Amino acid sequence: MIIPVRCFTCGKVLASIFEEYKKRVYIDGEEAGKVLDELGVKRYCCRRTIISHPVFIKDGEVKELIDEAGQYE
């Protein structure tokens, strides 16, 4: 799946930060919120667009979220 070029809600250009975000969070192990703050992503709609993109969802993470909600058996 290709990365979104713009935020779906506000239209801010996000394509330029995806690689930096991916490198810092998934390779260097930095905290996602801190990285987004440093990259200038302040709006919650933009943060949601980046964090929830399927490329950035780790294996098993969705299952864990569903388990915590008590809806997965």
C-alpha positions as CSV (number, residue, x, y, z in Angstrom):
1,M,0.0,0.0,0.0
2,I,1.4,3.4,-0.9
3,I,1.8,6.1,1.7
4,P,-0.7,9.0,1.6
5,V,0.7,12.2,0.2
6,R,-1.6,14.4,2.2
7,C,-3.6,14.2,5.4
8,F,-7.1,12.9,4.6
9,T,-8.7,15.5,6.9
10,C,-6.8,18.8,6.7
11,G,-4.8,18.3,3.5
12,K,-1.3,19.0,5.0
13,V,1.5,17.4,3.0
14,L,2.8,14.4,4.9
15,A,4.7,12.4,2.2
16,S,8.0,14.2,3.0
17,I,8.1,12.9,6.6
18,F,7.2,9.3,6.2
19,E,10.7,7.9,5.6
20,E,12.2,9.9,8.5
21,Y,9.3,8.7,10.8
22,K,9.8,5.1,9.8
23,K,13.5,5.2,10.3
24,R,13.4,6.8,13.7
25,V,10.6,4.8,15.2
26,Y,11.1,1.4,13.7
27,I,14.8,1.2,13.2
28,D,16.2,3.6,15.9
29,G,13.4,2.7,18.4
30,E,12.4,6.3,19.3
31,E,9.0,7.1,20.8
32,A,6.4,7.8,18.0
33,G,4.9,10.9,19.7
34,K,8.3,12.5,20.3
35,V,9.3,11.9,16.7
36,L,6.1,13.4,15.3
37,D,6.5,16.5,17.6
38,E,10.1,17.0,16.3
39,L,9.0,16.6,12.7
40,G,6.4,19.3,13.2
41,V,3.3,17.1,13.0
42,K,1.1,18.8,15.6
43,R,-2.5,18.2,14.4
44,Y,-4.1,15.0,15.7
45,C,-5.6,14.3,12.3
46,C,-2.1,14.2,10.7
47,R,-0.7,12.1,13.5
48,R,-3.6,9.6,13.1
49,T,-2.9,9.4,9.4
50,I,0.7,8.5,9.9
51,I,0.4,6.3,12.9
52,S,-2.5,4.2,11.6
53,H,-1.1,3.7,8.1
54,P,-0.8,-0.1,7.5
55,V,2.9,0.2,6.6
56,F,3.6,1.3,10.2
57,I,1.4,-1.3,12.0
58,K,3.6,-4.0,13.4
59,D,2.7,-7.7,13.1
60,G,0.4,-8.6,16.0
61,E,-0.2,-5.1,17.1
62,V,-3.8,-5.1,15.8
63,K,-4.6,-8.4,17.4
64,E,-3.2,-7.0,20.7
65,L,-5.5,-4.0,20.5
66,I,-8.5,-6.2,19.8
67,D,-7.6,-8.5,22.6
68,E,-7.4,-5.5,25.0
69,A,-10.9,-4.5,23.9
70,G,-12.1,-8.0,24.7
71,Q,-13.6,-8.6,21.2
72,Y,-11.1,-11.2,19.9
73,E,-11.4,-14.9,20.7
